Amino acid sequence: MTIHRLGTHIVECARIANMIAQHGELFLERVYSIGEIEYCGQQGSPHHLYAARWAAKEAVLKVLMTRKTAGIRWTELEVVVDSDGEPRVVLSGRAKKMAEEIGIDEILLTIAHCRTYATATAISLLEDPSSYAD
């Protein structure tokens, strides 16, 4: 496998907490999947987890970055926790189609947060670099 692109993002947790306070369910449903909302809602400080997922979605968008990224819905980038407790992204809809067209085989994801900030880095991998179509 070959590294295709790296994307990283950092966001203030307070910014996401304010968006949730101002727009409530409308914001949550526009940005997060049902699974993400359920997962974050079960935790003690959900706004930190929402902020981490926001940063992860932004980082993934950066590895998908082409002239065609318009039209991708936030909910097409779902951050889940696998059986080992590691974050990973599940793509659907236009985001999945775009990754397939580029030739992305896998997206590695790491996220972290503290009281103030959340950050994420995504690395897209190509199985066959000769198939790369940007």
N, C-alpha and C positions, 0 to 999 in steps of 0.2 A: 504494500500500500504506500501511497505517496500523499504527503500533506498538500492539500489544495489551497486552503486559506485559513487564517486565524482571525477571529473576531473577539473583541473584549468590550465590556461596558461596566460602568459604575453608576449607581444611582443613590441619592439620599433616601433613606428609609422614610423620613418625614414627608418627602414629596409624595410617595405612594400612599402613606397614611392620610394625607390631606385629600388626595383624589378620592379615596374610599369614603372619607368623612363628607366630602362635598357631593359626591355622585352616587354613593352607595352601590346598590345592586346593579344599576345600569352600567357603572364602570366595571364592576367585577365580571358581569356576564359578557361584556364586550371584549375584555382582555383575557380572561382566564376560562379554561374548560371547567366543566362540572366537577371532574376529578380533582383539579387543582383547587377549586373553591372548597371542596369537601376536605381535602388534605390540610390546607392552610387553616381552615376554620376549626380543626380539631386540636390545633397547637396553642400554646400559651401566648405567644406574640405573633399573631398572624400577619401583621403588616410587614414584619421583617421577612417572612417567607414570601409574601406577595412581591416585595421589592426584589428579592433574590430571583424570583421567576421572571419579573420584568427585565432585570439585567440579563438573564439567560436568553430570553426571547430576542432582545436587542443584539446580543452577541451572535446568535444563530442567524438573524437577518443579515448581519455583516458578512457571514461566510456564504450566504446565498446571494449576496449583492450582485445584481446584474441590472441591466436597464429594465428588466421585467418584474422587479419586486413589487411594484404597485399592484394592489389588489389582493395581497396576502393578508388574511385575517389573523389577528393576534391569537385566536383560538386554534388556528391551524398549527401552532407551535406549542405543543403541550409538554411541560416539564414533569416527569414522573420520577419516582425513586424505585430502582430495581431491587431485586431480592437480596442483593449485597449491600443495600443502603446507599448506592451511588446514584447521582442524578443522571438522567439521560433525557433526550428530547425525542418525542414522537411527532413526526410530521404527518399532516393530512392535507387534502384538498390541493390548492394551488402550490403551497409550499412543498409538498411531497413531489408533485409533478415537476417543479422547477429543479429540485435536487436530483431527480432522475434524469432530467434533460442535461444537466451539467455533468452527470456521471459520478455524483457523490455516493459513496458506498456506506459511509458511516460518519456520524458527527460525535466527537468526544466533547464532554461538557464537564466543567467544574464550576461550582458556585460557593460563595462564602458571604457571610454577613456578620455585622456586629450591631450595636445599638444605633449607630449613625449611618452606616453605608452598607450596601449590598453590591457585590461584584460577581461577574461571571466571565468565563472564557470558553469559547467554542472553537474546535479545530475540525475542519472537514477533511475527510480522507477520500482519495480516489483509488479504486481497485485497479483500474487500468488508465494510467495518465494519458495514453494516446487517445482515449475516448473523450478527453476534456473538451467541453464545448461551452465557452463563456459568451 
